[in-house]
Amino acid sequence: MVGMMNAKQPMSKPSLINRVALVTRGAGGLGAAICGALAIEGATVIVGFNNSSKAACFGETFVIRLNQS
């Protein structure tokens, strides 16, 4: 049947290396988690924010998290 996958073959995960992701409102909560997941998978992440103090805190926290993973 067209479109059916063989259950014995695992799906390969697409690579995000050499890809760019733009995450709007990425400095807080869910957006920050999405940024982290994308970066860990190899994407270059551009973060949009509307609060400079939140963005400064995000930048420091984000670098620390990536260094720990």
C-alpha positions as semicolon CSV with decimal commas, in nm:
position;residue;x (nm);y (nm);z (nm)
1;M;0,000;0,000;0,000
2;V;0,137;0,344;-0,090
3;G;0,236;0,551;0,211
4;M;0,273;0,257;0,447
5;M;0,600;0,221;0,635
6;N;0,768;-0,102;0,724
7;A;0,736;-0,136;1,103
8;K;1,088;-0,284;1,121
9;Q;1,254;0,031;0,983
10;P;1,272;0,324;1,226
11;M;1,198;0,670;1,088
12;S;1,510;0,879;1,056
13;K;1,500;1,219;1,223
14;P;1,573;1,507;0,984
15;S;1,888;1,701;1,067
16;L;1,866;2,070;1,154
17;I;2,235;2,131;1,087
18;N;2,278;2,420;0,840
19;R;1,917;2,528;0,906
20;V;1,801;2,855;1,061
21;A;1,505;2,877;1,298
22;L;1,333;3,203;1,391
23;V;1,148;3,180;1,723
24;T;0,932;3,481;1,805
25;R;0,873;3,545;2,177
26;G;1,153;3,299;2,233
27;A;1,295;3,447;2,553
28;G;1,039;3,308;2,796
29;G;0,888;2,978;2,903
30;L;0,779;2,767;2,608
31;G;0,969;2,977;2,353
32;A;1,295;2,925;2,543
33;A;1,235;2,550;2,555
34;I;1,174;2,545;2,180
35;C;1,495;2,745;2,121
36;G;1,691;2,499;2,330
37;A;1,551;2,196;2,150
38;L;1,624;2,346;1,808
39;A;1,980;2,442;1,905
40;I;2,054;2,099;2,048
41;E;1,944;1,947;1,717
42;G;2,193;2,169;1,533
43;A;1,987;2,466;1,413
44;T;2,108;2,822;1,422
45;V;1,841;2,993;1,634
46;I;1,733;3,354;1,600
47;V;1,530;3,467;1,902
48;G;1,270;3,743;1,886
49;F;1,172;3,917;2,210
50;N;0,998;4,232;2,330
51;N;1,154;4,275;2,674
52;S;1,525;4,354;2,690
53;S;1,573;4,249;3,053
54;K;1,408;3,914;2,984
55;A;1,628;3,872;2,677
56;A;1,947;3,940;2,873
57;C;1,852;3,678;3,132
58;F;1,755;3,436;2,855
59;G;2,093;3,475;2,684
60;E;2,289;3,388;2,996
61;T;2,064;3,095;3,086
62;F;2,056;2,960;2,731
63;V;2,436;2,949;2,700
64;I;2,466;2,772;3,036
65;R;2,203;2,511;2,936
66;L;2,372;2,438;2,603
67;N;2,709;2,394;2,772
68;Q;2,558;2,141;3,012
69;S;2,392;1,926;2,744
